[in-house]
Amino acid sequence: MHRRALLRFLSLACLPAGMPTRARAQAEASARDAQLIAAAARGDLESVERLLAQGAGVHARDAEGKTALNAAAHENRIAVARRLIAAGADVNAPDRVPRTPFMIAAVRGHLEILKMTLAAGADLGTINQYGGTALIPACHYGHVEVVRELLKTRIDVDHVNRLGWTALLEAVILGDGGPRHTEIVRLLLERGARREIADRDGVTPLEHARRRGYTAMVRLLETREKK
């Protein structure tokens, strides 16, 4: 038996005998929705197309609150994400973390999916479980091109998260002081990030960079300070 047919047979076989017609239809719909989310995570575009044609819901969620687009964004399934967005998937639908497809792409450094979500109306004010915008974790993880893309938008470069950190502070405190994080510091400063915003202990990005011995960052921050 073909794998797809086998999966459908097994899902239907699990339905109790004698189930009312409406309940059976709802169960079949739920099975299709679950299969869509799983196919999106695998990057199985053919199955995604088939399931959408059969009526699987792009807004359906699994036990973790993920939609098919959340799953595709997490695994960087570019073609699947494009198809789901074209089918009306919500780029601002949060999972239980909460993280939207837009936020997931920023956190994981998935540039093409990030661009798709921006083009589809991603909410720049979306915050994650730490109260940070998408820019802050992108800086934390050193995703230079994602940061560059986000800085083309109206995203708040000086947003402060629940830890008391801006994107600039996070790039210094949680970065490794290497070329990627140094370039991110440069990009943030070019965009006008306020280097004088300190953390809750009153320590500025410059002082954090000095304490860590991040020479290149120190030069950038000192240069900006003198201007």
Buried (B, 14 or more C-beta within 10 A) or exposed (E): EEEEEEBBEEBEEEEEEEEEEEEBEEBBBBBBBBBBBBBBBBBBBEBBBBBBEEEBBBEBBBEEBBBBBBBBBBBBBBEBBBBBBEBEBBBBBBBEBEBBBBBBBBBBBBBEBBBBBBEBEBBBEBBBEEBBBBBBBBBBBBBBEBBBBBBEEEBBBBBBBEBEBBBBBBBBBBBEBEEBBBBBBBBBBEBEBBBEBBBEEEBBBBBBBBEBEBEBBBEBBEEBEEE
